[in-house]
Amino acid sequence: MGYKWCCAVLMSCLFAYSIQAGAQTKAESKTRTDRTACGKNSDPAYAICRGPWSGKTISLFNTWMAPDTNPDRKLRLPSPDKSKVLIVDGFQVRLLVNGRTLWTPFGNMHDAEVAWSPDSKRLFVTWSESGELGPWHVQVYELTDSGLIEFKDITKEAQRDILQRERKAPIPKWVTREYRGMWHTLDYCEPDMIGSQWLNGSKEILVAARAGPDSGCRYMADIVVYRLDAETGKILQTYKAHEAHRVFGDEDLPAVDADDDDL
C-alpha cells in the first residue's frame, strides 16, 4: 500500500508540475509575442507605438521629453509593400532596400515619428530639437535604391503663412485691458511644424503649423493646418483649427480647445 501510495503522490505531483510548466511556457510565449504591443506597461525598447502627434505615424524611439533616451531600442518598420525596412538599433536608424543597408539621418532626430506613403515611395518624419517644447520640424523624403533624397524646405511656405496670419489676427479674447501691457511684450515665435498624414497617395501631405509653444509667444499653441504639395511645399488648401478637426478628426492633429482662436 505504501509503495502504491507513493507512486500515486509522485504521479499527482508530476501532473500538477506539467500543468504549471505548460501554463508558464504559454505565459512566457505570450509575453514574448506581445512585447511589441503598445500600452501602459509595454517595454519602450520593443513596443511599436503611434507617434505622439499623429496616429498615422510610428514613433521611432518612443521618447517625448528632452531627457528621454532609449538606448536599447529595437524596431523594424517595413514599408506598405514590404520592399523596404527602416531598422532602429539604439540610436542608429538604417534603411534596408534591395539587400543593402543604407544610412539615414533619423538617428539624430529627437522624438522622431515616421509615416510611409501608401505607395512606399516616400516617407515623412516629424522631429524635435529639444523634446516636447520643440521646435518641431517636418521633412519629406523620396526613397531610391541609393538611399533617401530630401525635398528641401517643404514647410517654408506654410511657416511664412502662419506668421503672416498671426500679425494680422485680432488680439485674443482673453487679453483684457489688464493684460494688454503683457501682450505687447510677447513675441511672434517660430512655429512648430507637425506632420499629420499622407493625402492623394504620396502627392500631398497634411501638416499642422503650431504657433510658438511657450508662454512668451503670441497665440501660443494655436494651429493652422495645410494641405501641401509633397515635392514643392506649395500650399494647396488651408484649414482653420476647428475646421481641420471636423474634416480630419482628432487623432492625427494637435489638440485644440473649444475657446481657441482661429488664425
C-alpha positions in Angstrom: 0.0 0.0 0.0 2.8 2.4 0.9 4.5 1.8 -2.5 1.3 2.4 -4.4 0.5 5.5 -2.3 4.0 7.0 -3.0 3.6 6.3 -6.7 0.2 8.0 -6.7 1.5 11.0 -4.9 4.5 11.2 -7.3 2.3 11.0 -10.4 0.0 13.7 -9.0 3.0 16.0 -8.4 4.3 15.4 -11.9 0.9 16.0 -13.4 0.5 19.3 -11.5 4.0 20.4 -12.4 3.4 19.7 -16.1 0.3 21.8 -16.0 2.1 24.6 -14.2 5.1 24.4 -16.5 2.8 24.4 -19.6 0.9 27.5 -18.3 4.2 29.2 -17.6 5.6 28.4 -21.0 2.4 29.8 -22.6 2.6 32.9 -20.5 6.3 33.4 -21.4 5.4 32.8 -25.0 2.6 35.3 -24.8 5.0 37.9 -23.2 7.5 37.4 -26.0 4.8 37.6 -28.6 3.3 40.8 -27.1 6.5 42.7 -26.4 5.8 44.9 -29.5 2.3 45.8 -28.2 1.9 49.4 -27.1 0.3 50.1 -23.7 0.8 51.4 -20.2 3.2 48.6 -19.2 4.8 47.9 -22.5 8.6 47.8 -23.0 9.7 51.0 -24.8 12.6 49.1 -26.2 10.3 47.0 -28.3 6.8 48.5 -28.3 5.5 49.7 -31.7 3.5 52.8 -30.8 1.9 55.6 -32.7 3.6 58.9 -32.8 2.7 61.5 -30.1 1.3 63.9 -32.7 -0.4 61.6 -35.2 -2.0 58.2 -35.2 -0.8 57.8 -38.8 2.8 57.7 -37.8 5.0 55.3 -35.8 7.4 56.5 -33.0 11.0 55.6 -33.9 12.4 55.9 -30.3 9.3 56.0 -28.0 10.6 59.2 -26.4 8.9 62.6 -25.7 10.7 64.7 -23.1 14.1 66.3 -23.7 16.0 64.0 -21.3 14.4 60.8 -22.7 16.6 58.2 -24.2 16.0 54.6 -25.3 19.5 53.1 -26.0 18.1 49.5 -26.2 15.5 50.4 -28.8 14.9 47.7 -31.5 12.4 48.3 -34.3 11.8 47.1 -37.8 9.3 49.2 -39.7 8.6 47.9 -43.2 7.1 49.9 -46.0 3.5 49.0 -47.0 4.7 46.9 -49.9 7.4 45.3 -47.8 10.2 46.2 -50.2 12.0 48.5 -47.8 12.5 48.4 -44.0 13.6 51.1 -41.5 15.7 49.4 -38.9 16.2 51.1 -35.5 19.0 49.8 -33.3 19.6 52.0 -30.3 20.3 55.5 -31.7 21.0 54.2 -35.2 18.4 54.2 -38.0 19.2 52.4 -41.2 17.2 51.8 -44.4 17.2 48.2 -45.8 16.4 48.2 -49.6 17.3 45.5 -52.2 19.5 43.8 -49.7 21.6 46.9 -49.0 21.7 48.7 -45.6 21.9 52.4 -46.1 22.5 55.3 -43.7 19.6 57.7 -42.7 19.7 61.0 -40.7 16.9 59.9 -38.4 19.1 58.8 -35.5 19.9 62.5 -34.9 16.3 63.5 -34.8 14.9 63.6 -31.2 11.4 62.1 -30.7 11.1 61.2 -34.4 7.8 59.8 -35.7 7.6 58.5 -39.3 4.9 57.7 -41.8 5.4 55.7 -45.0 3.4 56.9 -48.0 0.8 54.3 -49.2 2.8 53.5 -52.3 6.0 53.0 -50.3 7.9 55.6 -52.5 8.2 58.3 -49.8 8.1 59.0 -46.1 7.9 62.0 -43.8 9.4 62.4 -40.4 8.3 64.8 -37.6 11.0 65.5 -35.0 12.1 67.9 -32.3 15.2 69.8 -31.4 14.7 69.5 -27.7 11.8 67.2 -26.8 8.2 68.2 -26.2 8.8 72.0 -26.3 10.4 71.8 -29.8 10.8 73.5 -32.1 9.3 70.7 -34.2 10.1 70.1 -37.9 8.8 68.1 -40.8 10.9 66.6 -43.5 9.8 64.6 -46.6 12.0 62.1 -48.4 11.9 60.2 -51.7 13.1 56.5 -51.4 15.6 55.4 -54.0 17.8 52.3 -54.5 20.7 54.5 -53.3 19.0 56.0 -50.2 16.9 59.0 -49.2 16.5 62.2 -51.2 15.0 65.1 -49.3 12.6 67.5 -50.7 14.0 70.7 -49.2 12.2 73.4 -47.3 8.8 71.6 -47.6 7.2 73.6 -44.8 8.7 77.0 -45.7 5.6 78.5 -47.3 3.4 77.2 -44.5 5.7 78.8 -41.9 5.6 82.1 -43.6 1.8 81.9 -43.9 1.0 81.3 -40.2 3.3 84.1 -39.1 1.5 86.5 -41.5 -1.8 85.3 -40.1 -0.6 86.0 -36.5 0.4 89.5 -37.4 -3.0 90.2 -39.0 -5.1 88.4 -36.3 -7.1 90.4 -33.7 -5.9 90.3 -30.1 -7.3 87.2 -28.5 -10.4 87.4 -26.3 -8.6 86.5 -23.1 -6.3 89.6 -23.4 -8.5 92.0 -21.4 -7.4 95.6 -20.7 -5.4 94.5 -17.6 -3.3 92.1 -19.7 -2.7 94.4 -22.7 0.7 95.6 -21.4 1.9 92.0 -21.0 0.5 91.1 -24.5 2.7 93.7 -26.2 5.8 92.2 -24.6 5.2 88.8 -26.3 7.0 87.7 -29.5 5.9 86.2 -32.8 7.8 82.9 -32.4 9.0 80.3 -34.9 6.1 77.9 -35.4 6.2 74.2 -34.8 5.6 72.1 -37.9 3.9 68.8 -37.3 3.2 66.1 -39.9 -0.3 64.5 -39.8 -0.8 62.2 -42.8 -0.4 61.5 -46.5 -3.1 62.6 -48.9 -3.8 61.8 -52.5 -1.4 58.8 -52.4 2.1 60.2 -52.0 1.5 63.5 -53.8 0.3 65.6 -50.8 0.9 65.8 -47.1 -1.2 67.3 -44.3 0.8 69.5 -41.9 -0.2 71.4 -38.8 1.6 74.7 -38.1 1.5 75.5 -34.4 2.2 78.9 -33.1 5.1 79.2 -30.7 4.6 76.7 -27.9 5.7 78.7 -24.8 4.2 81.5 -22.7 6.5 84.1 -24.3 4.8 83.7 -27.7 1.7 85.3 -29.1 -1.1 83.0 -30.0 0.7 80.2 -28.1 -0.2 76.7 -29.5 -2.9 77.9 -31.9 -2.8 75.9 -35.1 -3.4 76.3 -38.8 -3.5 73.1 -41.0 -2.2 72.9 -44.5 -2.5 70.5 -47.4 0.9 70.8 -49.1 2.3 69.5 -52.3 4.8 66.9 -51.1 7.5 67.8 -53.5 7.4 71.6 -53.5 5.6 72.5 -50.3 3.1 74.7 -52.2 0.0 75.3 -50.1 -2.9 73.6 -51.8 -5.5 74.2 -49.1 -5.7 75.8 -45.7 -7.8 74.8 -42.8 -8.5 76.7 -39.6 -8.0 74.7 -36.4 -11.6 73.7 -35.7 -12.4 73.1 -39.4 -9.4 70.8 -39.7 -10.6 68.7 -36.7 -14.0 68.4 -38.3 -12.6 67.3 -41.6 -9.8 65.0 -40.5 -10.7 64.1 -36.9 -8.9 64.5 -33.6 -6.5 61.5 -33.6 -4.0 62.9 -36.1 -3.7 66.6 -35.3 -2.6 68.7 -32.3 -5.4 69.2 -29.9 -7.4 72.4 -29.9 -9.6 73.8 -27.1 -13.2 75.0 -27.7 -12.2 78.6 -26.9 -9.0 78.6 -29.0 -8.9 81.5 -31.5 -8.8 80.6 -35.2 -6.0 82.3 -37.0 
